[in-house]
Amino acid sequence: MKNLIALIPLLPFIGFLINGLFRKSLPKGVAGFIGSGTVLASFVISLTIFLQGTYSATPLQYFTFISAGSLQIPFAFQVDQLTTLFLLIITGVGFLIHVYSTAYMHEERQDHFARYFAYLNLFVFSMLLLVMGANFVIMFIGWEGVGLCSYLLIGYWFENVDYTKAAKKAFVMNRIGDLGFLLAVFWIIAKLGTVSYNEVFTAANLAKLTATDITGITLLLFLGATGKSAQIPLYTWLPDAMAGPTPVSALIHAATMVTAGIYMIARSNALFSMAATTNTIIAIIGAATALLAATIALRQNDIKKVLAYSTVSQLGYMFLALGTGAYVAAVFHVMTHAFFKALLFLGSGSVIHAVSGQQDIRYMGGLRKALPVTYLTFFIGCLAIAGIPPLSGFFSKDAILLNAFVYDKFLYAIGLITAGLTAFYMFRLLFITFNGSFRGTEEQRHHLHESPIAMTLPLIVLAILSVVGGFVGVPELFVQGGEKLTAFLSPVIKPADGLHVEHSTEWILIALTTGIAVAAILIAFFRYRTYKEEQPSAIGRLFENKWYVDELYNSAIVKPLNALGAFANTFIERSGIDALVNGVGKLVNYGGRQMRWLQSGQIGSYVLLMVVSMVVFFVLQFFLRK
């Protein structure tokens, strides 16, 4: 079993090596088969472990990774219930995205096609390493790996300067969060002398940490999570990540990178449960991010940008759950979100494919008849993310809002408003894109067609998962002996105490949430069933321009740093360091030019110099020697 578990990350890594090294010689079909097949094999192994229930309570150690005095950091995996759930999400949804990519990227050049699948495989490998690691150092290796892969995939079309800038922005903003993660790991090592989960999270070791230690470590870990999972203030990289191919967007937003922060905090729940101050900050930032991103999504016209800000908003929901101590609810929403958000992104890719690369929904419309499978599956995805029962998003969102209601009524109100906004902007997107008449060019109209089976089949599978995926977390309110997911994760995440709400109150909350979502959908229907060009109000322009946060960052951070860099380049680098280094070279050069006059080639001059030198030598010896 130990060797079988090692194959889960190893197989995608082998796929990365084969496609990467032989990209110029591999046919597209072979590259796609290797890329998809290795992830499928990892999924089968993960599913086998899940079905057999063979979880490792203790780490599976392969070799000693770092040995420095008393500090021993093993390269070890820990495949427990939480890890297994993430393995199924990463490999299952990842496989569907790989299959979809074989058709979506078919126009790429042969070597670029194989390079693309190499990057995808490396991405999956890094994320698997992140969730399988038995200590914070192995997690950090995977953490950095997904950061690298996001850079490579966002800037996949590297000849476009704007895309490379978006990739660089993602890389730099993630490094800010990564520094926080790294400092937290150093703090843990300094205090406990270990980074292994099964040692750090023991009662004895946690007792060694002071309140300051716990607050400091958890805040630094949360800083890492804000970067990777796109929370205020480090969220602006995620919408720009739309520069990459659409399947990449689905992989980043649904199955891998952005869920890393939620996984890290859920894995460290024993530590975060003791940090009340940190939890309050997490809940507030999560709620604020959810609301801010939802307002921005209201006025976006790029189909992928709407979904991108939707992802930021849904991640805010997950952090709201984490901050209120509802770790299982956060993980539950990670799972359901992976289904419907991958579905929505791949559905948007099918739309973009049909309209010859157009991404502005104002130039779409009337696609329902031309793309029936895409429309139906996209509609299911919208219902799921809106929280309409009994789809998957309803159950996970209800669990988050219920915990928020118990924790803080104000945060609950923000979550409730965000739920209404989510339903509105998603169905605005649906109606403008698929209803009414087609508003594109005649050439695009003639090109309209449903996507090939390699693209529609993953949509169908994800649509089914979006419908039934929530039943693993049906609450006791609906089914006697519910909360199966809570029971499943209980060995890793201790069930929260103190969540006692009357069934009548739960019914009222569910009716309120569902009623707001349905009302928002109806408002969107009557407003956008026939598209008319909108004249934005002042608040609309504010939302359309994303609250001018990018402009604020540019003015407050980017421009001052560029000015500082220009000053350092001119006065420190060139006039200082370069002048000193180049001055030494010039001095040597000048000295050489002057010394060469001594080499005249005249023997008389050489004899004279020799005599003079001897005289100077004797003078020094006889008159100056003590």
Secondary structure as UniProt FT lines:
FT   HELIX           2..21
FT   TURN            22..25
FT   HELIX           28..52
FT   STRAND          60..68
FT   TURN            69..70
FT   STRAND          71..77
FT   HELIX           81..104
FT   TURN            105..107
FT   HELIX           110..132
FT   HELIX           136..154
FT   TURN            158..159
FT   HELIX           161..192
FT   HELIX           197..200
FT   HELIX           203..207
FT   HELIX           211..228
FT   TURN            229..230
FT   TURN            232..233
FT   HELIX           237..240
FT   HELIX           241..243
FT   HELIX           246..250
FT   HELIX           251..255
FT   HELIX           257..259
FT   HELIX           260..267
FT   HELIX           269..272
FT   TURN            273..274
FT   HELIX           276..297
FT   TURN            298..299
FT   HELIX           303..323
FT   TURN            324..325
FT   HELIX           327..354
FT   TURN            355..357
FT   HELIX           361..363
FT   TURN            368..370
FT   HELIX           372..386
FT   TURN            389..390
FT   HELIX           392..407
FT   HELIX           409..434
FT   HELIX           442..447
FT   HELIX           453..468
FT   HELIX           469..473
FT   TURN            476..478
FT   TURN            480..481
FT   HELIX           484..489
FT   TURN            490..492
FT   HELIX           503..528
FT   HELIX           538..544
FT   HELIX           546..548
FT   HELIX           549..553
FT   HELIX           554..558
FT   HELIX           559..567
FT   HELIX           568..578
FT   HELIX           579..595
FT   HELIX           596..598
FT   HELIX           603..623
//
